[in-house]
Amino acid sequence: MRFGSDMAGRAEQGIGEPEEVAVAVAFLASDLVDALAGK
C-alpha cells in the first residue's frame, strides 16, 4: 500500500526532491487532520 506522501513525492520528481515533497505533504496532511479534529 502506498501512502499519499510517497505518491506525491513520486509525482513531483521532475519538479523537486521527492523526499522533501513527501515530508512536506505528510506535515500538511497532519496539520489538516489536526484542524479538522479541532486541535
Backbone as JSON Lines, residues from 0, in Angstrom:
{"i":0,"aa":"M","n":[0.85,-1.19,0.0],"ca":[0.0,0.0,0.0],"c":[0.88,1.24,0.0]}
{"i":1,"aa":"R","n":[0.57,2.17,-0.84],"ca":[1.32,3.43,-0.93],"c":[0.63,4.48,-0.07]}
{"i":2,"aa":"F","n":[1.43,5.31,0.57],"ca":[0.89,6.43,1.32],"c":[0.86,7.65,0.41]}
{"i":3,"aa":"G","n":[-0.04,8.57,0.7],"ca":[-0.18,9.76,-0.12],"c":[1.1,10.55,-0.25]}
{"i":4,"aa":"S","n":[1.87,10.62,0.84],"ca":[3.12,11.38,0.78],"c":[4.11,10.73,-0.17]}
{"i":5,"aa":"D","n":[4.15,9.4,-0.2],"ca":[5.03,8.7,-1.15],"c":[4.61,8.99,-2.58]}
{"i":6,"aa":"M","n":[3.31,8.93,-2.82],"ca":[2.82,9.16,-4.18],"c":[3.07,10.6,-4.6]}
{"i":7,"aa":"A","n":[2.88,11.55,-3.69],"ca":[3.14,12.95,-4.01],"c":[4.6,13.16,-4.33]}
{"i":8,"aa":"G","n":[5.46,12.53,-3.57],"ca":[6.9,12.64,-3.83],"c":[7.25,12.12,-5.2]}
{"i":9,"aa":"R","n":[6.67,11.01,-5.59],"ca":[6.94,10.45,-6.91],"c":[6.38,11.34,-8.01]}
{"i":10,"aa":"A","n":[5.23,11.94,-7.78],"ca":[4.62,12.8,-8.78],"c":[5.44,14.05,-9.03]}
{"i":11,"aa":"E","n":[6.17,14.5,-8.02],"ca":[6.93,15.74,-8.12],"c":[8.39,15.51,-8.52]}
{"i":12,"aa":"Q","n":[8.75,14.31,-8.93],"ca":[10.15,14.01,-9.24],"c":[10.75,15.01,-10.22]}
{"i":13,"aa":"G","n":[10.02,15.4,-11.23],"ca":[10.56,16.31,-12.22],"c":[10.67,17.75,-11.75]}
{"i":14,"aa":"I","n":[10.04,18.07,-10.62],"ca":[9.97,19.45,-10.15],"c":[10.87,19.68,-8.94]}
{"i":15,"aa":"G","n":[10.85,18.78,-7.98],"ca":[11.62,18.95,-6.76],"c":[12.17,17.62,-6.29]}
{"i":16,"aa":"E","n":[12.71,17.62,-5.09],"ca":[13.24,16.4,-4.5],"c":[12.06,15.6,-3.93]}
{"i":17,"aa":"P","n":[11.87,14.36,-4.38],"ca":[10.72,13.57,-3.94],"c":[10.66,13.41,-2.42]}
{"i":18,"aa":"E","n":[11.8,13.24,-1.78],"ca":[11.8,13.05,-0.32],"c":[11.3,14.3,0.39]}
{"i":19,"aa":"E","n":[11.75,15.47,-0.08],"ca":[11.31,16.73,0.53],"c":[9.82,16.95,0.32]}
{"i":20,"aa":"V","n":[9.35,16.67,-0.87],"ca":[7.92,16.83,-1.16],"c":[7.11,15.88,-0.3]}
{"i":21,"aa":"A","n":[7.57,14.64,-0.15],"ca":[6.84,13.66,0.66],"c":[6.75,14.11,2.11]}
{"i":22,"aa":"V","n":[7.84,14.63,2.65],"ca":[7.83,15.11,4.04],"c":[6.9,16.31,4.18]}
{"i":23,"aa":"A","n":[6.96,17.24,3.24],"ca":[6.1,18.42,3.3],"c":[4.63,18.03,3.24]}
{"i":24,"aa":"V","n":[4.29,17.11,2.36],"ca":[2.9,16.66,2.24],"c":[2.45,15.96,3.52]}
{"i":25,"aa":"A","n":[3.33,15.18,4.12],"ca":[2.98,14.49,5.37],"c":[2.68,15.5,6.47]}
{"i":26,"aa":"F","n":[3.5,16.55,6.58],"ca":[3.25,17.58,7.59],"c":[1.95,18.32,7.32]}
{"i":27,"aa":"L","n":[1.71,18.65,6.06],"ca":[0.46,19.34,5.72],"c":[-0.75,18.47,6.01]}
{"i":28,"aa":"A","n":[-0.66,17.19,5.71],"ca":[-1.77,16.28,6.0],"c":[-2.02,16.19,7.49]}
{"i":29,"aa":"S","n":[-0.95,16.14,8.27],"ca":[-1.08,16.09,9.72],"c":[-1.76,17.35,10.25]}
{"i":30,"aa":"D","n":[-1.34,18.51,9.73],"ca":[-1.96,19.77,10.13],"c":[-3.44,19.79,9.77]}
{"i":31,"aa":"L","n":[-3.78,19.28,8.6],"ca":[-5.18,19.23,8.17],"c":[-6.01,18.35,9.1]}
{"i":32,"aa":"V","n":[-5.49,17.2,9.45],"ca":[-6.2,16.29,10.36],"c":[-6.41,16.97,11.7]}
{"i":33,"aa":"D","n":[-5.37,17.64,12.22],"ca":[-5.5,18.35,13.49],"c":[-6.55,19.45,13.41]}
{"i":34,"aa":"A","n":[-6.55,20.19,12.3],"ca":[-7.52,21.28,12.14],"c":[-8.95,20.74,12.08]}
{"i":35,"aa":"L","n":[-9.13,19.65,11.36],"ca":[-10.46,19.06,11.26],"c":[-10.92,18.46,12.58]}
{"i":36,"aa":"A","n":[-9.98,18.02,13.4],"ca":[-10.31,17.44,14.69],"c":[-10.5,18.51,15.76]}
{"i":37,"aa":"G","n":[-10.2,19.77,15.42],"ca":[-10.37,20.86,16.36],"c":[-9.25,20.99,17.36]}
{"i":38,"aa":"K","n":[-8.09,20.49,17.01],"ca":[-6.93,20.58,17.93],"c":[-6.21,21.89,17.75]}
